Amino acid sequence: MKTISGSRQIRRILHVSMLLFASQLVGCPRPLRKDQDKEQTRAISTGWSEDLPADGNLSVSLRALLVTGKSERPIVEQETLHAGDHLYFLLRLSQAAYLYVVLFGPEGEATILYPRDAGSSARVAARCPVRIPAQGTFYLQSPAGLQDLRVVASAEPLANSDPRLCEQLRLPCAQMKPEPVPLCTQEQTRALFSALKVATAASKSGPGSVAALRLLLTQEP
């Protein structure tokens, strides 16, 4: 059995150390964990992107989609729509909160899109997508004019946290007790869309936190 002299052994140790140091300088990538690799692959294949900021505040995101036949595409800000167009909305909240969506038509009439009726819960689980309508699409009818979509997320029932805004949106504004948070699977909470608009509460999340956004759509005949 051959032995290595002290000087040769020292040189070998120094050589290995220099190689390791060089590999760090050139930025050899660390191997991804299996779950990270799956998520990265999924992001590339589905166009996944995070639509909500992770700053600790209550936020709401909105995506509007126009459906034509068997295809659909995102609606852009200030896009002109026409009577007969079919569309739907996707929304998400950064935290479990109460969601309200109201559409004001060209003549000022208010249609409450969410919650759908007075007996429905307005509370939504954190990062759980809400599709409006739940199935199918809305279609625009005459008269032409401005469609004004209002979206509000509130940490408490809006009647409790901001009664004036509740009245402006023409919602049922009687004081309400807190509602339980609905269930939402982990798979559902992963965003599969980028947002058209995002609104964040002005202050750190708390009982009175409210985030509101507005989307104006011009409708022609």
C-alpha positions as CSV (number, residue, x, y, z in Angstrom):
1,M,0.0,0.0,0.0
2,K,1.5,3.3,-1.1
3,T,1.4,6.3,1.2
4,I,1.3,10.0,0.2
5,S,3.9,12.3,1.5
6,G,2.8,15.3,3.6
7,S,3.6,17.8,0.9
8,R,1.7,15.9,-1.8
9,Q,-1.3,15.5,0.5
10,I,-1.3,19.2,1.3
11,R,-1.2,20.0,-2.5
12,R,-4.1,17.7,-3.1
13,I,-6.2,19.3,-0.4
14,L,-5.5,22.7,-1.8
15,H,-6.4,21.6,-5.3
16,V,-9.8,20.3,-4.2
17,S,-10.5,23.5,-2.1
18,M,-9.7,25.7,-5.2
19,L,-12.1,23.7,-7.3
20,L,-14.9,24.0,-4.8
21,F,-14.3,27.8,-4.5
22,A,-14.2,28.1,-8.3
23,S,-17.6,26.3,-8.6
24,Q,-19.1,28.8,-6.2
25,L,-17.8,31.8,-8.2
26,V,-19.3,30.6,-11.5
27,G,-22.7,30.1,-9.7
28,C,-23.3,26.4,-10.1
29,P,-27.1,26.1,-9.6
30,R,-28.4,24.2,-6.6
31,P,-30.6,21.3,-7.5
32,L,-34.3,22.0,-7.1
33,R,-36.4,20.0,-4.7
34,K,-38.9,17.7,-6.3
35,D,-41.8,20.0,-5.3
36,Q,-40.0,23.1,-6.6
37,D,-39.2,21.4,-9.9
38,K,-42.9,20.4,-10.3
39,E,-44.1,23.9,-9.6
40,Q,-41.6,25.4,-12.0
41,T,-42.6,23.0,-14.8
42,R,-46.3,23.7,-14.1
43,A,-45.7,27.5,-14.2
44,I,-44.1,27.2,-17.6
45,S,-46.7,24.9,-19.1
46,T,-49.8,26.8,-17.7
47,G,-48.6,30.4,-17.8
48,W,-49.0,30.5,-14.0
49,S,-48.2,33.8,-12.4
50,E,-48.7,35.2,-8.9
51,D,-51.5,37.8,-9.1
52,L,-51.5,38.9,-5.4
53,P,-48.8,40.8,-3.5
54,A,-47.4,39.1,-0.4
55,D,-47.1,42.2,1.7
56,G,-49.4,41.2,4.5
57,N,-52.2,43.6,3.4
58,L,-55.6,42.6,2.2
59,S,-55.6,42.6,-1.6
60,V,-58.1,41.6,-4.3
61,S,-57.3,40.7,-7.9
62,L,-59.6,40.8,-11.0
63,R,-59.3,39.2,-14.4
64,A,-62.0,39.7,-17.0
65,L,-62.3,37.3,-20.0
66,L,-64.2,37.6,-23.3
67,V,-65.6,34.4,-24.7
68,T,-66.0,33.9,-28.4
69,G,-67.3,30.5,-29.5
70,K,-64.9,28.0,-28.0
71,S,-62.1,30.4,-27.3
72,E,-61.5,33.1,-24.7
73,R,-59.1,35.9,-24.1
74,P,-58.4,38.5,-21.4
75,I,-60.2,41.8,-21.7
76,V,-57.8,44.8,-21.6
77,E,-58.4,48.1,-19.8
78,Q,-60.6,50.5,-21.7
79,E,-61.5,47.9,-24.3
80,T,-64.7,48.5,-26.2
81,L,-67.3,45.7,-26.1
82,H,-70.5,45.2,-28.0
83,A,-74.0,44.1,-27.3
84,G,-74.1,40.3,-27.4
85,D,-70.5,39.8,-26.1
86,H,-70.1,37.0,-23.6
87,L,-67.8,37.5,-20.6
88,Y,-67.0,36.3,-17.1
89,F,-64.7,37.4,-14.2
90,L,-62.1,35.7,-12.0
91,L,-61.3,37.1,-8.6
92,R,-59.0,36.2,-5.7
93,L,-58.3,37.6,-2.2
94,S,-55.0,37.5,-0.4
95,Q,-56.7,36.7,2.9
96,A,-60.0,35.2,4.0
97,A,-62.4,38.1,3.6
98,Y,-65.8,39.3,2.3
99,L,-66.1,39.8,-1.4
100,Y,-68.7,42.1,-3.1
101,V,-69.0,42.7,-6.9
102,V,-71.6,45.1,-8.3
103,L,-72.1,46.1,-11.9
104,F,-73.6,49.5,-12.7
105,G,-75.1,49.7,-16.1
106,P,-75.3,52.6,-18.6
107,E,-78.5,53.9,-17.0
108,G,-77.1,53.7,-13.5
109,E,-78.9,50.5,-12.5
110,A,-77.0,48.3,-10.1
111,T,-76.7,44.5,-10.4
112,I,-75.2,42.6,-7.5
113,L,-73.0,39.9,-9.1
114,Y,-71.5,38.6,-5.8
115,P,-72.9,37.4,-3.4
116,R,-75.5,36.2,-5.9
117,D,-78.5,36.6,-3.5
118,A,-79.2,37.9,0.0
119,G,-79.0,34.4,1.6
120,S,-75.5,33.6,0.1
121,S,-72.3,34.0,2.0
122,A,-70.0,36.7,0.9
123,R,-67.0,35.3,2.6
124,V,-64.2,33.8,0.5
125,A,-61.2,31.7,1.5
126,A,-57.7,33.1,1.0
127,R,-56.4,32.8,-2.6
128,C,-59.4,30.7,-3.6
129,P,-60.5,31.7,-7.2
130,V,-64.1,33.0,-7.5
131,R,-65.7,32.7,-10.9
132,I,-68.5,35.0,-11.7
133,P,-70.9,33.6,-12.9
134,A,-70.0,30.2,-11.4
135,Q,-71.0,28.6,-14.7
136,G,-71.5,30.0,-18.2
137,T,-71.1,33.7,-19.0
138,F,-72.8,37.0,-18.9
139,Y,-73.8,38.7,-22.1
140,L,-74.1,42.4,-22.7
141,Q,-77.5,43.8,-23.7
142,S,-78.7,47.2,-24.9
143,P,-78.6,50.0,-24.2
144,A,-75.0,50.9,-25.1
145,G,-72.9,52.9,-22.8
146,L,-70.5,52.6,-19.8
147,Q,-70.4,49.4,-17.8
148,D,-69.0,50.2,-14.3
149,L,-67.8,47.2,-12.4
150,R,-67.0,47.7,-8.7
151,V,-65.1,45.1,-6.6
152,V,-64.7,45.3,-2.9
153,A,-62.9,43.0,-0.4
154,S,-63.5,43.7,3.3
155,A,-61.9,42.0,6.4
156,E,-65.4,42.2,8.0
157,P,-68.9,42.3,6.5
158,L,-69.0,45.6,4.6
159,A,-72.1,46.7,6.5
160,N,-69.9,46.7,9.7
161,S,-66.6,48.0,8.3
162,D,-67.8,50.7,5.9
163,P,-71.6,51.3,6.0
164,R,-71.4,54.3,3.6
165,L,-69.6,52.3,0.9
166,C,-72.1,49.5,1.5
167,E,-75.0,51.9,0.7
168,Q,-73.2,53.4,-2.3
169,L,-72.9,49.9,-3.8
170,R,-76.6,49.3,-3.0
171,L,-75.9,46.2,-1.0
172,P,-78.0,44.9,1.9
173,C,-76.4,46.8,4.7
174,A,-77.9,45.4,7.9
175,Q,-75.3,44.6,10.5
176,M,-74.1,41.0,10.1
177,K,-72.3,38.4,12.3
178,P,-69.0,37.0,11.0
179,E,-69.4,34.0,8.7
180,P,-67.3,30.8,8.7
181,V,-64.5,30.6,6.1
182,P,-65.4,28.2,3.3
183,L,-63.2,25.3,2.4
184,C,-60.7,25.6,-0.4
185,T,-58.2,22.9,-1.5
186,Q,-54.5,23.7,-1.8
187,E,-54.7,23.0,-5.6
188,Q,-57.4,25.7,-6.0
189,T,-55.3,28.3,-4.2
190,R,-52.6,28.3,-6.8
191,A,-53.1,31.1,-9.3
192,L,-53.6,30.1,-12.9
193,F,-53.9,33.6,-14.2
194,S,-52.3,37.0,-14.1
195,A,-54.5,39.8,-13.0
196,L,-56.0,42.7,-15.0
197,K,-56.3,44.8,-11.9
198,V,-55.2,44.5,-8.3
199,A,-56.3,46.6,-5.3
200,T,-54.7,46.6,-1.8
201,A,-56.0,48.0,1.4
202,A,-54.4,51.3,2.4
203,S,-53.4,50.1,5.8
204,K,-52.1,46.9,7.4
205,S,-54.8,44.3,7.6
206,G,-57.2,44.6,10.5
207,P,-60.9,44.5,11.3
208,G,-61.6,47.6,9.2
209,S,-59.4,46.8,6.2
210,V,-61.1,47.4,2.8
211,A,-59.6,47.0,-0.7
212,A,-61.6,48.3,-3.7
213,L,-61.1,48.4,-7.4
214,R,-63.1,49.6,-10.4
215,L,-63.2,48.4,-14.0
216,L,-64.8,50.6,-16.7
217,L,-65.9,48.9,-19.9
218,T,-67.4,50.8,-22.9
219,Q,-70.2,49.1,-24.7
220,E,-71.2,49.9,-28.2
221,P,-74.2,48.6,-30.2
